[in-house]
Amino acid sequence: MMRSVLIFCSLFLAGLCLCPNIIRAQSSNTLVDCYAHPYFGQEMVLVIADNLLYRFDDNGWQVLPYPDDWPSDARWPQVQVTSDGAIYLYIYSFESQSVVDDDPNAEGGRIYRSNNKGETWTLTGYDPATVNTGPRRIYATPVQDRLLFTVDGYGIYYSEDAGATWQKAEMEYLGYPYDRNVVQSLSISPAFVEDGIAMATVVGEYLPPGPVPEMAPFVMKTTDWGATWSYEPTGLDGIDTVPLQADTVALSPQYGEDQTVFMVSIVGLIKSVDGGVTWEMLYESTRWARSYLSETIAFSPDYAVDQTVLIDNKYLSRDGGQTLTRLANPKPRTYAVGIRRQGPFAPPEPASIAPGENRYYLPLVRLDVYPLEIWAVYETRIDGVTGCYLFRSRDSGDSWELININGE
């Protein structure tokens, strides 16, 4: 039987003891994977613990079955969900070729897809790097079978057949090839099928005339579904010439209509409402985005209506980033945050704004603004065990419920 108790938690980080607010908690606390990129969606929540994929929907928590050829040493799992409900599951394996006969990609990343909420899986391909080259990330796009993939130091790849084959994207800066690049974040337009737009924050070498490559960190943009990427200047003094260390770019859920983009970097919070043509510095800060985590911005699914966005995993804004309120939690080391509507799990009707040439992107006055809940994976110490736990808040982050994914 579940019971709620009040507990005090202590977080020890870099020799510092931080005493958070009281947290409502459930029994049988369950650790989750810190780096597995959970999914907090309107139709379901997906998290990974001990290399098991858990799904939460109106039927409660369920452990999803492994794919048939799941390797015994699977690691670094990631999940992505497309707008039509397909789930992509990525894992890395060090198994030798003798384990998988005649499979040249046995050592490398595998990509599986499920079209029935994770009940069954199909192996659709492998990642484009067959050796361990460092951090990598898969991105499922709204275009059927089209995936984007980033490999640390090797840039962006794209696939048109769900990972069966890959092509390396062309990247350039002011006409120069852009090489040895590290993609720090990547965000895809919800209208990707029509506009082919995605943006990424990248640090890499560009190759001007001369013997020594130059290093440059920039925002890059594609308008052809990820095949080519080019430098996108911010137009802000100093922003294009300083290291945008561990920065994040995020397109709004209604980007096709409102053209809103947020970027967090070590220089502060930057916003564009014209698709990245011009930018506004909302807050200058050197404290943000030093964690090298890619998801530090989370939008309300109804952002066009309620203007709610979470910045740097811990600052909530209800006016499109103009003012920020720090959450009572999560903690400084927060690995993932997502926002969804409270209530039943079902694909929502998208929030929309009226079309027109002279649109003003202000919060809309509507009666059907939905109450929201914030989900977070953050590291803390509970009952003597330090690790990553899953939390939920239904009061804008004032209090948090510890979620037990085992459903006990």
Buried (B, 14 or more C-beta within 10 A) or exposed (E): EEEEEEEEBEBEBEEEEEEBEEBBBBEEBBBBBBBBBBBBBBBBBBBBBEBBBBBBBEEEBBBBBBBEEBBEEBEBBBBBBBBEBBBBBBBBBBBEEEBBEEBEBBBBBBBBBBBEBBEBBEBBBBBBBEEEBEBBBBBBBBBEBBBBBBBBBBBBBBBBEBBBEBEBBBBBBEEBBBBBBBBBBBBBBBBBBEBBBBBBBBBBBBBEEEEEBEEBBBBBBBBEBBBBBBBBBBEBEEBBEEEBBBBBBBBBBBBBBBBBBBBBBBBBBBBBBEBBEEBEBBBEBEEBBEBEBBBBBBBBBBBBBBBBBBBBBBBBBBEBBEEBEEBBBBBBBBBBBBBBBEEEBEEBEBBBBEEEEEEEBEBBEEEEBBEBBBBBBBBBBBEEEBBBBBBBBBEBBEBBBBBBBEBE
